[in-house]
Amino acid sequence: MSLKDKSGVLVEEASAGSDNERKDYSNASLASVEDDPEKEDFSDIDEKKLLRKLDFRLIPLFTVLYLLSFLDRGNIGNAKIEGLPEDLNLVGNQFNMALLIFFIFYAVLEMPSNMILHRTKPHIYIPTTMVIWSIVMTLMGTVQNYDQLLATRALLGIFEAPLFPGISYLLSMYYSKKEILVRQAVFFSAATLAGAFSGLLAAAIAQMDGVGGYEGWRWIFIIEGLLTFVVGVFSYTCFPSYPKDCKFLTPKERRFVIHKVKYSTNAEPKKTDGEEMPQDINRAEDDSRDRKYLWAVLKDWQVWLQLLALYGVNVPLYAVSLFGPTIIHSLGYSTTESQLLGVPPYVLATSMCVLQSWLSARWGVRAPFLIFNILCICVGFAMCLGADAVSTPGVVYGGMYAISSGCAAYPLVVIWLSNNLSGSYKRALGMGLQIGLGNLSGVFASNFYRTQDAPQYKLGHGLGCGFAGMGLIVTVIIAVSYLGINKKRKHDIAQGKYDDVPPEDLIKMGDRNPYFLYRL
C-alpha cells in the first residue's frame, strides 16, 4: 500500500462509500482497539442502509432550516426596493446600519453558542431559538421607525446565531470525513438557494401591497416570518440530538455512528512489526471537553488563515445577497423585474455548489476548487467595475452570475477547516470561531454599496474584488503550508521518529499528531 493510500488524504466518496470503507468500519477488528469501551463487533451493520437513514432524517431538515435562516436575514434587501427606506424615513447610512447591527450580534454569539450547544440538548436548543427569531421576523413587518428596525435586526442576529454553527457541528458528529462533504455542501447550498427563493417570494408577496393597510415590504417580513414559525414548531418533533441519544437510531446504530466518527481522522496508520493497523488507536480522536482546546484553537495558525479565506468568499456572498436586488434595480429594471432577475444567478450558484462539492469529495481535494471559485468572483467584480451600468447593463448582470457562481466555494472553505481539526471539542470551537468571526463579512458588506454610489457602485465592486483577491492569496498559502507539513510528517514517519510514542499521547495531540496528514 502506498503512503498516499495509507494517509488520511484519501479520495472521499460522495455516497455511503465503497466495500473497503464498510470493511474499514464494520470489521470485527474494531473490537480489538484497546480504548474502545464497547468492544463490539459491528459486522452486522448495513452501513449503506444506515447512511440512507441518516440522509433522509437529517439533510432535508437541516437544509430547510438554514434556507429559512438565510432568507430571513437577507429579505431586507428585497424589502428595500419595495419602499422600506422611504416608508420609515431612513436617511444617510441608516439602512446600512440596520444591515450591520444584525451581523455584529450574529458573529459575536456564534462561538459561545456552540459552547452552549456542546453542553445542552440540540433538539430543544435549536428549535427554540428558531421559533423566537421567527416571531422577531414577523414583528419586523410592523416597525414604524429606524429605532424599531434596529432593535428587531439586533434580536434577529442574536437568535439566528446558534443555527448554522450548531448544525455544522452536528453533521460532524453523524458523518465520517469520507461522507460529510457532499452532505455539508447540500446543507450550505441553502444559502445560495435562499437567494433564488428570496426573489421569487418577494415578487409574489409584494403584490399584497395595501392588504390590511400594510405595504408590500411589510408583508414580505410577516409572511416569511410566519413560515419560519411553522417550520420551527414542527422541528421540535424531528430535530435530532447527539448520536448517543438519537431516537431514530437503534442502540447499536448509535454506538456504530460514534465509533465510525471517532476513527474517521486524517491519521497515518501506524505499523506494528511491519503490519499496518487500519484502526490503530493513534487514529482515534480525543473526544474530551478539556478547556485546553480553547487555547489550542486560538493559537492555531490554520484557523486564522482559514478565516481570512472565508472572508474572501463570504464578503462577496453577503454583498450580492444584501444588495443584489438594489444593483439590478439600478440598471433600469422595474421592482418586480429586479426581484425576478435575481433568481437565475442563485440557481446557477446552487448547482455549482453541489456539483463542485461532489467532485471535491470524489477527488479528495479542496484547494483547487476554492481557487477556481474565487477567481470567478474576481472576474465577476472586474466585469462590474469595467462596465457602464447605463450603457452596458448586461455586462454588469453577467458579472452578478460570475460572482454568485463563485460563491460555491462557501461550503468548501468551511469543510476544509473542519477536516483538518482533530478532536471533537476542538473542531466545535474551531468551526464556531471561523463561522462566527466569518460572519463579520456581513458587517463589511453592509457598507460596501452606498446610495450615493449608484448606479456604478465602483466602491462596492472594488472592495468585493479586493476581498476575493485576499482570499485567493491566503488559499494558496494554506495549501502550500499543508503540503510542506505533510511532507515533513511523512518523512519523520518513514524514519521511525515516533515509533516509541505511546498511542494515548498521540491521541491527545489532535491534529498535531505526527500521523495526522492535512487534507488539501
N, C-alpha and C positions, 0 to 999 in steps of 0.2 A: 504493500500500500504506500502510495506517495505521501510526502509530507503534506501536500495540499489536501489530499483525501482525508488525512487524519485530523486536520485542523478544523477549527470552528468556522473557517471561511469557506463554507460549502455552498453548493448550488441549492438554494432553497426551492421547495416545491410549493406551488400555489394551492394544490389540493391537499388531501389528507397525507399524501406522501407515498413513497414507494414501499415495496415489500421490505426493503432493507431498513427503512425507517421504523416500520412496525416491529421488525425483529429487534431493532435497536432499543425500543422502549418496552416491548412486550416480553422479551426474552426472560426466561426464568433466572438468568444470571443477575438480574436486578436485585433479586432477593439476597444475593451474596454480598451486597455492598455493606460495609461494616457499620456505617452510621444510619442505615435505613431502618427506622423504627418499626416499619410494617413487616419486614422480612417476608414479603408477599410475592407470589407468582402471578403476574398479570397476563400470562399467555392466553387466557380465555377472553380477554378484552378485544372486541372488534373495534379497532381504532378508527377506521373509516366511518363506521356507523356512529360512533361516539362523536366524531368531529362534525358529522352532518347534524347531529342533535344540537351541539353547541352553536353551530352556524345558524340553525333555524331559530333557536331561542334567544340568541344574543345580538347578532349582527343587524337584523332588520330593526329591532327595538332601539339599539344604540344609535343607528343611523338616523332614524326618525327624530329622536330626541335632540341630537346635535343639529339636524336640519332646522328644527324649530328654534333652537337657541341662536343659531346664526341669523335666521330670518328675523327674529325679534330684535336683535341688536342692530341690524342693518336696514330695517324698513324705514328708519328715519330719513334715509337717503331718498326713498321713493316718496315719502311724505313731503319732502322739501319742494319738489317740483309740482306738488299738488296744492301748494299755498301755505304750508305751515309757517314759514318765516313772516309772511305778510299778516296772517291772522293773529299771530302772537306778538306782532310789532317788534320783531327782533332786528337789531341794528348792529353794524360793525361785524365783529367776530363772534357774536353771541351764539350763532348756530354752531360754529366750530367748537366753542367751549362746551356746548351741550354734547357734542360727539366725544370730546376729550375726557370729560369727567367720568363717563362710563368706563373707559379703559384704565383710568387711574385705579379705581376700586377693583376692577376685574383683574388687573395684572398683579396688584399687591396681595390679593387674597387667594390666588390660586395655589401657591405652595403651602401656606398654612392650612388650606382646605384639604390638601392631600394628606397632611399630617393628621388632621382630624379624621379623615376617611379611614386611615390605617388603624384607627382605634375605635371605630364605630361600625354601624351596620349600613352598608351601602344601599340596601333595598328600602331603607327608611330615609336615610340622609339625602340621597339624590332626588327621589320623587318629591320630598318635602320642599326642598329649595326650588324645584321646578314649579310647583304649584304657587309658591309665593311670588316668583318672578312673573308668572302668567297673570296674576292679579295686578301687579305693578304695571305690566304691559297694557292691560285693559284700561286701567285708570289713566294711563298716559293719553288716552283719547279724550279725556275730559279736562286737561290742563288749560289754564286761561292766560298764563303769563310765563315769562322767562324763568322766574324762580321755581315755579312748579315743574317746568320742563327739566331744569337742572336736578331737582330733587328726585324725580322719577327715574331719570337716566342714571343717577348715582345708585339708587336702590336696585335698579336692573343689573348694574355691574356687580354689586355685592352678591346677589342671589344667583346670577348666572355663573359665577366664578367656579363653583365646585364641579360642574358637569364635565367639561372637556378633560381636564387632567385626571378626574376621577375615573371616567370611563376608559381613558387611555391606560391607566394603571390596572384596572380590572381586566382588560384584554390581555395584558402581560401576565396575569395570574392564571388565565384559562388556556392560553395557546403557547406552544413552544416557539422558539425562534425560527423553526422551519415552517411554521404555519401562520405566523402572525401578520406578516407584511401585507398580504392581499386583504386580509380581514380589516386591518387598520386603514388600509387605503380606501376601502369601501366606506368605512365609518368617516374618515376625514373628507371624502369626496362630498359629503353633505354640505360642506362649506361652500363649494362651488355650485352644487345643485341648488342650494338656497338662493343663489343669485338668480338662477333661472326662474324658480318659483316666485321669488320676490316680485319680479317684473310682471309676471302673469297675474298674480293675485292682486297686486296694486292696480293694474289696469282695470281689472274686473270690479274690485271693491270700490274704487274711486267713482264708479258710476252711481254709487249710493249717495253722492253729494246732495245734501239737502234733506235726506231722510231723517226724520226725528229732529230736525233743526241742526244736525251736525254736518260739518264739512266732510268732503271725501277723505281727506287725510286722517281725520279722527276715526273714521270707520276702519281704515287700514289697521290702526293700533287696536281698536276694540275687537274686530273680528279675529285677527291673528292672535291676540291675547286670549280670547275665549277658546280658540282651537288648541292652544298650548295648555290651557287649564284642563280641558277634557282629556288630553293625552297624558298630562301629568297625574291626574287622578287614576287613570287606567293603569299607569306604570306601577302603582303600588301593588297591583296583582301579579305582575310578571317580572319586575326588576330583580336581578339576581343578587345574592350576597356573595361572599367569598366562596371559593370551591369547597372548602371544608364544611360549609353549611348549605350548599346549593341543594334546593329541594327537588329540582327536576333530574338530578343525577342519583344513581344508586350509591350506597356507601362505598362499594368497591370502585365505582367510576370516579368518585370524588378523590379517593386515595391515588388512583392512577393519574388523574389530571395533575394533582400536586406533585407526584413523583416525576412525571414527564417534564413539567416546567422546571423543577429543581435541577434536573440533569441536562437541561437544554441550554448549555453555555457555549462559549466560543473556545473552550479549553482544549489544548492539545492532549490526546490520550497518552497517559503515562505508560511506560513499559516496565514489566517485571520479568526478569530472566529472559529478556528478548521478546516477550509476548505482550501485545497491546491489551490493555484493559479498557474496552469501549465504554464501560460505565464506571470507571475508576472514581474513587471518592474525590480526587483532585478536580473533577469536572463539576462537582456539585456546587450549588450556590449557597451562600450563607443567608439564611432567612431570618436571622435575629434582628431585633429592633434597637440595636446598640446606637447610642447617640453619637458615637464616633463617626457614623456615616454622614451626619450633617456636616461635620467639619471636612470629611473626605470629599463631599460634593463641592463645597465652597472653594476648595483649593485644587480641584481637578481641572487641568488646563482644557480638556476636551469639552467640558460643559460650557465654558465661556466662549470658546471658539464656535461651538455648535449653536450657541445663542446668537452670535453675530451672523452665522449662515442663515439662521431662521429669519433674522431681520431682513436679509436680502430677498426673501420670498414673501414674508408676511406683510411687510410695509406696502409693497405693490398690491397684494391681495386686498388689504383693507382700503387702499386708495381707490381701487376700481369698485369695490363693494359699496363704499360710502358715497362716492362721487360719480360713479359710472352714469347714473341717470342724469345728473347735472351736466356732465361733459357732453353726453349725447344730445341733451336738450339744447345746449349752447350751439350745436351745429346747425340749428334751424328747424329741428323736428318738433312736432306738437307734443304735448304732455303724454298722451296715450301712445304715440309712436315711440317716444323716448323710453317708456316703460317696456314696450314690447321688443324694441331693438336691443335692449339689454339682455334678452334671453339667450339668443344663439351663442354669444361668446362663452357663456357659462355652460351650455350644453357641451360645447367642444372641450372646455376645461375639465368637466366631469369625466368625459370619455377618455381624455388623455391621462387623467389621474389614475383611473382604474387600469388602463392598458399598460402604462409605464410601470406601475407598481407590480403588476403581474410579471412583466418582463424582468424587472429588477429582482423579484423573488426567484424567477426561473434561472437567471444568470448569476445570482448571488452577489450583485454589486449595487451600490447606491450612488457613488460619486459621479460616474459618467452621466447618469440621468439628471442629477442635480445640475451639473454644469450645462447640459443641453437646455434644460428648462430656464435656468437663469439667463442664458444667452437669449432665449426667446423673449424674456421680459425686457432685457436691454434693447433688443431690436424694436419691440413694440413702443417703448417710450421714445426711442430715437425717431420712429415714424411720426409720432405725435408732435415731437419737437420740430421736426423738419417741415411739416406740412402747414399750410394755411387753413385754419379752421373754417374760413368763409368760402374760399375758392375751391379747396380740395377736401371737403368734409369726409369723403370716402376713405382717404388715406388715414385720417385720424381714427375713424371707425375700425379700419383694418388693424391699426395699432392696438386697439382695445382687444381684438381677437388674440393677437400675439401675447399681450400681457396676461390675459386670462388663461390661455393655454399653458403658459409658463408656470402659472401657479399650481400646476400639477406636482410641482416639487414639494409642496407643503407637507404631505404625509411622509415623503421620503426623508426629509431632514429631521423630523421628529423621531421616526423609526430608527434612523441611523444612530442617534444617541442612545435610544432605548436598547438597541442591540449591543452596544459597546459599554454598558454599565452592568456590572455583575454584583449580585446581592439584591434581594427584592426590595429592601428598605432604601438602599442607596438609589436604586432605579426609580422608586417612587418619589424620592426627594429630588433627584436629578431632573426627572421629567417635569415635576411641579415647578422647579426653578426655571427650566428652559421655557416651558409653555407660559408660565406666569409672567416672567420678565419679557418673554417674546411677544406677549400681547400689549406691551408698551408700544408695539408697532402702531396700534390704533391711535395712541397719543400723537405720534409723529404724523401719521397720515391724516389725522383730523385737521391739521393746519396747513396741509400742502396746497389745497385748492381754495383760493380766496375769491370773493365776489369780484373784486376789482381786477382780477387777472383774466376774466372771461373775455373772449372765448378761447384764446390761445393757451392759457394756463401754463405758460413756459416754466414758471417756478415749480409747480407741482410735478410736471413731467420730468423736469431736470432732477429734482430731488429723488423721485422714484427711480430714475435711471442710476443715480449715484448709489442708492442703497443696494440695488441689484448688482452693480459693479463690485461693491464691497463684498457682497455675498459670494460672488464668483471667485474673488481672490482668496477669501477665507476657506471656501470649499476645497480649493486646490491645496492650500497649506495643510488642512486637516488630512486629506488623502495622502499626501507625501509623508506627513508625520506618522500616520498609521503604517504605511509601507516600511518606513525605517525602523519603527519599534518592532513590528512583526519579524523583520529580517534579523534583528539582533536577538530576539527571543528564540527564534528557530535555531540560530547558531549556538546559543547557550544550551538549548535542549540537546542538540546533537553532540555537544561536548560533555554532556552529563553533569552540567554545573549544578543542577537542582535535584539530582537523583536521591540525595540523602535528606531532603527537606520533608518532614512529616506531612502527610496529606491534610491533616487537620489545620496545619499552619497555612497551607496553600489555599484552602477554602476561605480562611479569614482575610486573605489578601484581595479577594474580589477580582476586579479587572486588572489589578497589579500582579496577579498570579502569573508567573512567567510562562505557564502553559496556556494562558488566555491570549488568543490572537484577535486583533481588531478586525471587524468586517469593513470592507471597503465599499 
